[in-house]
Amino acid sequence: MSENAVATLESPRLAPLRAATFHHLGIQTADLANCVSWYQEFFGCKENWALDRFSELTTSRLPGIVKLVELRAGGTRFHLFEREGEGGEAPDPGSAQFQHVCMEVGSPEEMSAWQRHWTRLYESGRFHFTLDEPATEIVTDEDGVQSFYAFDVNGLEYEFTWIPEAAS
């Protein structure tokens, strides 16, 4: 295969597959109202829809699911859901889970604004956080890439990053 060739999955019976795209992030929470409120305040999400009745497939994968709410901020969707008796503590760092989700911002000023916004909500006392940890400082690596980390109300870690054109 030449250096410029693009690899695709092919089968005599199937058309080549296109690259998959991100649709939503599913987040289990023990306090749906707290979680929905925080995502609306922090990301500026709007509710698209909510479900309280589920297919057999969903209930077999997520026993005890009570409610699912889809929130959207721009092109990013969050599926927040609650299960009876599940998820009351922060995730165990040793268990299988996403280590973090990275959100890219458009400038260093936006980076600072996101960090200040997170800190204001964290310090407001209006939300219960399963991990009582402040956001990290903004760090800049040798390529000029800036980032900081912060947890949502469920203990899920987000990275915010700004990547200058020279580093992309």
Secondary structure by P-SEA (a helix, b strand, c coil): ccccbbbbbcccccccccbbbbcbbbbbbccaaaaaaaaaaacccccccccccccaaaaaacccccbbbbbbcccccccccccccccccccccccccccbbbbbbccaaaaaaaaaaaaaaaacccccccccccccccccccccccbbbbbccccbbbbbbbbccccc
